[in-house]
Amino acid sequence: MKRKIGFKTLGCRLNQFETDALASRFTRMGYEVVDNSKDTDVFVVNTCTVTNQSDQKSRYVVNHALTHGHIGMLIITGCMANHHKDQLEQRYPNAYVVDNQQKSAIPQLVEAHFKKEIVPSNQSQGGVFSYAPAAETFHTRSMVKIQDGCDNFCTFCIIPKVRGRAVSRPPQAILENIKQVLDYGYKEVVITGVNISRYNYEGLSFSALLRQILAIDRDFRLRISSIEPDSFDDDFFELMKHPKLMPHLHLCLQSASESILLKMRRMYTYKLYKTMVEKLRKLNPLFNITTDLIVGFPGETEDDFQASLKAVGDLQLGHVHTFKYSKREDTRAARMSDTMPEPLKTQRSELVRAAALKAKIAYRRQFIGIKQTVLIDTLNAVYAKGYSEYYIPVKIKQSVPKNTLLKVHIYGLETEGNDPCLLGEISA
Amino acid sequence: MQKEVPVANKIKTDLHEILQIRHLTDSTFVLRIERKGLTFQAGQHVCVGPPNGIHTREYSIYSAEQDDYLEILVKEVENGLVSPSLKKLKSGGFVVVEEPVGYFTINKALPKNQKYVFIASGTGISPFHSFVLSTPGLNYTLLHGVRHGDEAYDADAYEAGRYVLCTSRDDSGNYKGRVTQYLKKHPFGTDVHYYLCGNCNMIHDVYDILEEQGVSTDNIHAEVYF
């Protein structure tokens, strides 16, 4: 009988990439892979620690599995495992707590566990890039990891401490990985990492890598996952015109107040950010810019907050992921005074969310009457759903198999919910 | 498809012996420690802390890339968790050092005769000391804002005429007033690369002045001290 392994992933796309790669490997090893802990022999929780809320969610997933009768092998991995390893090992003495550096060795760990040769995970051969290309994943688009770690040391961020120093994957391995996932049938590839704009492999920059990827002589769509706006060259903007590169960037802003950006030790100014957005919209007026905003950073005045709130509309942002600032020990911001009371953070966060929804609706309305190419990733009894080249969800009231790319005429926009979908019909 | 890749990329931490402590003022000193093969680019910083504590603080490297030791410039912070402990250490003792990181570095692709203006407040002069010592022949002007003239840390390390001491509380410097006032009165032009290091307020104000003077943000580089 097949062994069953469940995965639950929290946080960023890099975690999703790593889970997908592990899930695919377990499939090839003969395991049945599911996305929950029910009746599984192994349950893997790939955690996140970027905010206190992420820690809570990660713990919740582990506790939920245990209180719902999971008695199989339990593996806790990801950034929370790096950040709170001792605490987790104490609280869950029967769990294997596997840090990011050893995450890719989870298959060896599981095999060793079932062969009753329990090997401590830190003795297995791991590596931050030792993931084979994933054939069967939880996603329609294939994520390809190009980089890990971060040397930016933003004052609020714990990630450099848990993901470690920036390290770039050799370009040949990335190109091979992409060709292989295209062979598996993927039509869209997302390049991912902790801080991908800082990609540098023996002098090869991010733009140079991007150029090589786009030159792969195959028909596919390429997306860039979350990216920091601090090191783009002219070549990067030139490449944005390439038909394979999708017109969407999740360009992390964090604050539109110049003084808060300085306190965050971000490596750009709001003025520079605006210039980048203008350049992208000059290339394509509909270019989708989505972002992260932190509210309630220590010392954030009403004026600072209003600057961020105003930016949401001014930049016509397609989506804003709003975070309330959460103190992470061992960061510079944790030593800052002038912290903000939680109710005020909540109030500001709600105001940003409301402004962001308004901006999102205004942005998406522009697509009504336009033809889009949609990659279908969801199918149910009522509709098929997927994402357009601009990374906007589109619903079609027709049955279309997953992983199909099709031309869709957009005729409307849903009126309810926080993520209203465009409504479309298959175009002739 | 297994590749030869780094197994881990954790930040490396090591104990480094203190070679010398050189006091520049009552509260500011240069800590010289063994290098132990650490490589860095001028402008990068290291986290340093006492050997028996759990806390470290970020310090820009003060010494040159080619020196066979590392130096940091430390100002004692009243009731601080790290700097008062560092001040008490002696030669032969040890400090904890994390490997150098950071992007506040000179772009080596720029022409050799590129003009630079370095603007520092207080111990924010540290990376510029490293820039100047690491790259002989650098075409620079260094504006150093301090309160009193005795904070002109190692001023003789800089070529005559390239170092402008701006003192806000006495008139012992080359200019009586803040670096921001000096910059307003003496614009350096738009084809210059400006490097700013020091407290948030100084950097914020200098950005505004440079913008008014027509300098592109591509030519402004900042490292904030807290």
Interface residues (C-beta under 8 A of the other chain):
Chain A: Q101 Q125 G126 G127 V128 F129 S130 A132 P133 D148 G149 D151 N152 F153 T155 P160 K161 R163 G164 R165 A166 V167 R169 P170 A173 E176 N177 Q180 S231 E258 S259 L262 K263 R265 M267 Y268 T269 K271 L272 T275 R332 R335 M336
Chain B: M1 Q2 K3 V5 P6 V7 A8 N9 K10 I11 E58 E99 V101 G102 Y103 C200 I203 H204 Y207 E211 T217 D218 A222 V224 F226
